[in-house]
Structures are given as structure tokens and as C-alpha cells.
Amino acid sequence: MIRKVPNPTKPKKKFRRIFIIGSLMILISSFCSLQFYRGYKTLALMQEQVAELKTQIQYMKYEKERLLNLLEKLDSEDYIERIAREELGLVKRGEILIITVEE
């Protein structure tokens, strides 16, 4: 009867194979986790930028409306006359200009 002698190299090969596969899985998992983290950070940064840009858009809309109102006001005859009277001392015919002297 022939007796089979266990080959001592088989368990080593099996261990080596498991070790290599496990190491590869850990590396792949680490790489995937790193990529996910980078993507998440980029997404968070972009969301912050979007919020900031929305705030700037709101401010620009407000500023545009304010400037349009000012332009409309500056085009009115009453405003032009008032500024001419206050800053340039304009008087109409028949009016008397009174200048007060402050001591």
C-alpha cells in the first residue's frame, strides 16, 4: 500500500494566495475610499461656491434695482432743479436769492 505523504508546500501556497488577494482587496478598498473622500470634498466645496454665488447674484439684483431707481430719479426735472438750486445757487426769473452768513 502506498501512503501519500502530505506536501508541506501546499499550505504555504494557499496562505500566500490568501495573503495576496487580501492585500489587493485592502489596496482597492483604500483607493476607492480615497476617491470617494476626494469627490465628497470637491462636492462640498462646489456647494459652498454655489451658495456664495447665489448671494452675489441677490446682491447684484438689489444693486441693479437701486441704480435703476437712481437713474430714473436723476432724469426727473424736479431732481435736476433741486440739485441746481442747492449746489449751484440757481434762481428763476423773478426770484430773489437770499444768502445767509453763518458766524
MARDRENKE-985193 format. One line per field, with one value per residue: residue in one letter; x negated, y negated, z of N, C-alpha, C in turn. Coordinates in Angstrom, 1 decimal, always signed. Example, Ala and Ser with C-alpha at 12.3 -4.5 7.8 and 13.67 -1.06 7.14 Angstrom:
<recs>
residu	[A | S]
n.X	[-13.2 | -12.8]
n.Y	[+5.7 | +2.2]
n.Z	[+7.8 | +7.1]
ca.X	[-12.3 | -13.7]
ca.Y	[+4.5 | +1.1]
ca.Z	[+7.8 | +7.1]
c.X	[-13.2 | -12.9]
c.Y	[+3.3 | +0.0]
c.Z	[+7.8 | +7.9]
</recs>
This chain:
<recs>
residu	[M | I | R | K | V | P | N | P | T | K | P | K | K | K | F | R | R | I | F | I | I | G | S | L | M | I | L | I | S | S | F | C | S | L | Q | F | Y | R | G | Y | K | T | L | A | L | M | Q | E | Q | V | A | E | L | K | T | Q | I | Q | Y | M | K | Y | E | K | E | R | L | L | N | L | L | E | K | L | D | S | E | D | Y | I | E | R | I | A | R | E | E | L | G | L | V | K | R | G | E | I | L | I | I | T | V | E | E]
n.X	[-0.8 | -0.5 | -1.5 | -0.3 | -2.2 | -1.8 | -2.1 | -4.2 | -4.3 | -1.9 | -0.1 | -1.5 | -1.4 | +1.3 | +1.8 | +0.2 | +1.5 | +4.0 | +3.1 | +2.1 | +4.4 | +6.0 | +4.4 | +4.6 | +7.3 | +7.5 | +5.9 | +7.4 | +9.8 | +8.9 | +8.1 | +10.5 | +12.0 | +10.4 | +10.8 | +13.6 | +13.7 | +12.2 | +13.9 | +16.2 | +15.3 | +14.7 | +17.3 | +18.6 | +17.1 | +17.8 | +20.6 | +20.5 | +19.4 | +21.5 | +23.5 | +22.3 | +22.1 | +24.9 | +25.6 | +24.1 | +25.4 | +28.0 | +27.3 | +26.3 | +28.7 | +30.2 | +28.6 | +28.7 | +31.4 | +31.5 | +29.8 | +31.1 | +33.4 | +32.2 | +31.2 | +33.6 | +34.6 | +32.6 | +33.1 | +35.4 | +37.1 | +37.7 | +35.8 | +33.4 | +33.7 | +33.8 | +31.2 | +29.7 | +30.5 | +29.7 | +26.9 | +25.7 | +26.8 | +28.9 | +31.4 | +34.7 | +36.3 | +37.4 | +37.2 | +35.7 | +32.5 | +31.4 | +28.8 | +27.5 | +25.4 | +23.2 | +22.0]
n.Y	[+1.1 | -2.2 | -5.0 | -8.3 | -11.1 | -14.1 | -17.2 | -19.7 | -22.2 | -23.0 | -24.2 | -26.6 | -27.8 | -28.2 | -30.0 | -32.1 | -32.8 | -33.6 | -35.8 | -37.5 | -38.1 | -39.2 | -41.4 | -42.9 | -43.4 | -45.1 | -47.2 | -48.1 | -48.8 | -50.8 | -52.7 | -53.2 | -54.3 | -56.6 | -58.0 | -58.4 | -60.1 | -62.3 | -63.1 | -63.8 | -65.9 | -67.7 | -68.1 | -69.3 | -71.7 | -72.8 | -73.2 | -75.1 | -77.2 | -77.6 | -78.5 | -80.9 | -82.3 | -82.5 | -84.3 | -86.5 | -87.0 | -87.8 | -90.1 | -91.6 | -91.9 | -93.5 | -95.8 | -96.5 | -97.2 | -99.3 | -101.1 | -101.6 | -102.8 | -105.1 | -106.3 | -106.8 | -108.7 | -110.7 | -111.5 | -113.0 | -116.2 | -117.7 | -116.8 | -117.5 | -120.3 | -120.8 | -120.0 | -121.8 | -124.2 | -123.9 | -123.2 | -124.8 | -127.3 | -128.2 | -130.4 | -131.3 | -133.5 | -136.4 | -135.6 | -136.0 | -135.7 | -134.7 | -134.8 | -133.3 | -134.1 | -132.4 | -132.5]
n.Z	[+0.0 | -0.9 | +0.7 | +1.0 | +1.3 | +3.0 | +1.3 | +2.2 | +1.0 | +0.0 | +2.0 | +2.4 | -0.1 | -0.3 | +1.8 | +0.9 | -1.4 | -0.3 | +1.3 | -0.7 | -2.2 | -0.2 | +0.4 | -2.0 | -2.1 | +0.1 | -0.7 | -3.0 | -1.8 | -0.1 | -2.1 | -3.4 | -1.3 | -0.8 | -3.2 | -3.1 | -0.8 | -1.8 | -3.9 | -2.4 | -0.8 | -2.9 | -3.9 | -1.6 | -1.5 | -3.9 | -3.5 | -1.5 | -3.0 | -4.8 | -3.1 | -2.3 | -4.7 | -5.3 | -3.3 | -4.1 | -6.6 | -5.7 | -4.4 | -6.5 | -8.1 | -6.3 | -6.3 | -8.9 | -9.2 | -7.4 | -8.7 | -11.1 | -10.1 | -9.1 | -11.4 | -12.8 | -11.0 | -11.3 | -13.9 | -13.7 | -13.9 | -11.6 | -9.7 | -10.9 | -10.9 | -8.2 | -7.3 | -8.8 | -7.7 | -5.0 | -5.0 | -7.0 | -6.8 | -8.3 | -9.5 | -10.4 | -12.9 | -11.5 | -8.9 | -5.7 | -4.5 | -1.4 | +0.7 | +3.5 | +6.1 | +8.1 | +11.3]
ca.X	[+0.0 | -1.3 | -1.0 | -0.5 | -2.8 | -1.3 | -3.1 | -4.3 | -4.3 | -0.5 | +0.5 | -2.2 | -0.9 | +2.7 | +1.6 | -0.4 | +2.6 | +5.0 | +2.4 | +2.0 | +5.8 | +6.4 | +3.7 | +5.1 | +8.6 | +7.3 | +5.5 | +8.5 | +10.8 | +8.3 | +8.1 | +11.9 | +12.3 | +9.7 | +11.5 | +14.9 | +13.4 | +11.9 | +15.2 | +17.1 | +14.7 | +15.0 | +18.8 | +18.8 | +16.5 | +18.7 | +21.9 | +20.2 | +19.2 | +22.8 | +24.2 | +21.7 | +22.5 | +26.3 | +25.6 | +23.7 | +26.5 | +29.0 | +26.8 | +26.3 | +30.1 | +30.6 | +27.8 | +29.2 | +32.7 | +31.2 | +29.2 | +32.2 | +34.2 | +31.4 | +31.2 | +34.9 | +34.7 | +31.7 | +33.7 | +36.6 | +36.9 | +37.7 | +34.5 | +32.3 | +33.9 | +33.4 | +29.7 | +29.2 | +30.7 | +28.9 | +25.5 | +25.2 | +27.4 | +29.8 | +32.7 | +35.6 | +36.6 | +38.3 | +36.9 | +34.6 | +31.6 | +31.1 | +27.7 | +27.3 | +24.0 | +23.0 | +20.9]
ca.Y	[+0.0 | -3.4 | -6.0 | -9.6 | -12.0 | -15.5 | -18.1 | -20.8 | -23.5 | -23.4 | -25.2 | -27.8 | -28.4 | -28.6 | -31.1 | -33.1 | -33.3 | -34.4 | -37.0 | -38.4 | -38.5 | -40.1 | -42.7 | -43.6 | -43.9 | -46.2 | -48.3 | -48.5 | -49.4 | -52.1 | -53.6 | -53.6 | -55.2 | -57.9 | -58.7 | -58.9 | -61.2 | -63.5 | -63.5 | -64.4 | -67.2 | -68.6 | -68.4 | -70.2 | -72.9 | -73.4 | -73.6 | -76.3 | -78.2 | -77.9 | -79.4 | -82.2 | -82.9 | -82.9 | -85.5 | -87.6 | -87.3 | -88.5 | -91.5 | -92.3 | -92.2 | -94.6 | -96.9 | -96.9 | -97.9 | -100.6 | -102.0 | -101.9 | -103.8 | -106.4 | -106.8 | -107.4 | -109.9 | -111.7 | -112.0 | -113.8 | -117.6 | -118.2 | -116.5 | -118.3 | -121.6 | -120.9 | -120.0 | -123.1 | -125.3 | -123.6 | -123.2 | -125.8 | -128.6 | -128.6 | -131.1 | -131.6 | -134.9 | -137.0 | -135.1 | -136.7 | -134.8 | -135.1 | -134.1 | -133.5 | -134.0 | -131.7 | -133.1]
ca.Z	[+0.0 | -1.0 | +1.6 | +0.5 | +2.2 | +2.7 | +0.7 | +3.1 | +0.3 | -0.3 | +2.9 | +2.2 | -1.3 | +0.0 | +2.7 | +0.1 | -2.3 | +0.5 | +1.6 | -1.9 | -2.5 | +0.9 | +0.3 | -3.1 | -1.7 | +1.0 | -1.6 | -3.8 | -0.9 | +0.3 | -3.2 | -3.6 | -0.2 | -1.0 | -4.3 | -2.6 | +0.0 | -2.6 | -4.5 | -1.4 | -0.5 | -4.1 | -3.9 | -0.6 | -1.9 | -5.0 | -2.9 | -0.9 | -4.0 | -5.4 | -2.2 | -2.3 | -6.0 | -5.2 | -2.5 | -5.0 | -7.6 | -5.0 | -4.1 | -7.8 | -8.4 | -5.5 | -6.7 | -10.2 | -8.9 | -6.8 | -9.7 | -12.0 | -9.4 | -9.0 | -12.8 | -13.0 | -10.2 | -11.9 | -15.1 | -13.4 | -13.9 | -10.2 | -9.0 | -11.5 | -10.5 | -6.8 | -7.2 | -9.4 | -6.7 | -3.7 | -5.2 | -7.9 | -6.4 | -9.4 | -9.2 | -11.6 | -13.1 | -10.6 | -7.6 | -5.1 | -3.8 | -0.1 | +1.2 | +4.9 | +6.6 | +9.4 | +12.1]
c.X	[-0.9 | -0.6 | -1.3 | -1.1 | -2.3 | -2.4 | -3.1 | -4.2 | -2.9 | +0.1 | -0.2 | -1.7 | +0.5 | +2.6 | +1.1 | +0.7 | +3.6 | +4.4 | +2.4 | +3.4 | +6.3 | +5.7 | +4.3 | +6.5 | +8.5 | +6.8 | +6.6 | +9.5 | +10.2 | +8.4 | +9.5 | +12.4 | +11.7 | +10.4 | +12.9 | +14.7 | +13.1 | +13.1 | +16.1 | +16.6 | +14.9 | +16.4 | +19.1 | +18.3 | +17.4 | +20.0 | +21.7 | +20.1 | +20.6 | +23.6 | +23.6 | +22.1 | +24.0 | +26.4 | +25.2 | +24.7 | +27.6 | +28.6 | +26.8 | +27.7 | +30.5 | +29.9 | +28.3 | +30.5 | +32.4 | +30.7 | +30.2 | +33.1 | +33.5 | +31.4 | +32.5 | +35.1 | +33.8 | +32.3 | +34.9 | +36.2 | +36.8 | +36.4 | +33.4 | +32.4 | +33.4 | +31.9 | +29.1 | +29.4 | +29.8 | +27.4 | +24.9 | +25.8 | +28.3 | +31.0 | +33.4 | +35.8 | +37.6 | +38.1 | +35.7 | +33.8 | +31.2 | +29.9 | +27.5 | +25.8 | +23.9 | +21.8 | +20.1]
c.Y	[-1.3 | -4.5 | -7.4 | -10.5 | -13.4 | -16.4 | -19.4 | -22.2 | -23.9 | -24.4 | -26.6 | -28.5 | -28.9 | -29.9 | -32.3 | -33.7 | -34.1 | -35.7 | -38.0 | -38.9 | -39.5 | -41.5 | -43.5 | -44.1 | -45.1 | -47.4 | -48.9 | -49.3 | -50.8 | -53.1 | -54.1 | -54.6 | -56.6 | -58.7 | -59.2 | -60.1 | -62.5 | -64.0 | -64.3 | -65.8 | -68.2 | -69.0 | -69.5 | -71.6 | -73.6 | -73.9 | -74.9 | -77.5 | -78.6 | -78.8 | -80.8 | -83.0 | -83.3 | -84.2 | -86.7 | -88.0 | -88.1 | -90.0 | -92.3 | -92.7 | -93.5 | -95.9 | -97.4 | -97.7 | -99.2 | -101.6 | -102.5 | -103.0 | -105.2 | -107.0 | -107.4 | -108.7 | -111.0 | -112.3 | -112.9 | -115.3 | -118.2 | -117.9 | -117.3 | -119.8 | -121.8 | -120.9 | -121.3 | -124.2 | -125.1 | -123.8 | -124.3 | -127.2 | -129.1 | -129.3 | -131.4 | -133.1 | -135.3 | -136.5 | -135.9 | -135.7 | -135.4 | -134.2 | -134.4 | -133.3 | -133.4 | -132.3 | -132.1]
c.Z	[+0.0 | -0.1 | +1.0 | +1.6 | +1.9 | +2.2 | +1.6 | +2.3 | +0.0 | +0.7 | +2.7 | +1.0 | -1.1 | +0.8 | +1.8 | -0.8 | -1.5 | +0.9 | +0.5 | -2.2 | -1.5 | +0.7 | -0.9 | -2.8 | -0.8 | +0.2 | -2.4 | -3.0 | -0.4 | -0.9 | -3.5 | -2.5 | -0.4 | -2.2 | -3.9 | -1.7 | -0.8 | -3.3 | -3.6 | -1.0 | -1.7 | -4.1 | -2.8 | -0.9 | -3.0 | -4.5 | -2.2 | -1.9 | -4.6 | -4.4 | -2.2 | -3.6 | -6.0 | -4.4 | -3.3 | -6.0 | -6.9 | -4.8 | -5.4 | -8.3 | -7.6 | -6.0 | -8.1 | -10.1 | -8.3 | -7.8 | -10.7 | -11.4 | -9.3 | -10.4 | -13.1 | -12.3 | -10.8 | -13.2 | -14.9 | -13.3 | -12.4 | -9.5 | -9.6 | -11.0 | -9.0 | -6.6 | -7.7 | -8.4 | -5.5 | -3.9 | -6.1 | -7.7 | -7.6 | -8.9 | -10.5 | -11.7 | -12.1 | -9.1 | -7.0 | -4.3 | -2.5 | +0.4 | +2.7 | +5.2 | +7.9 | +10.1 | +12.9]
</recs>
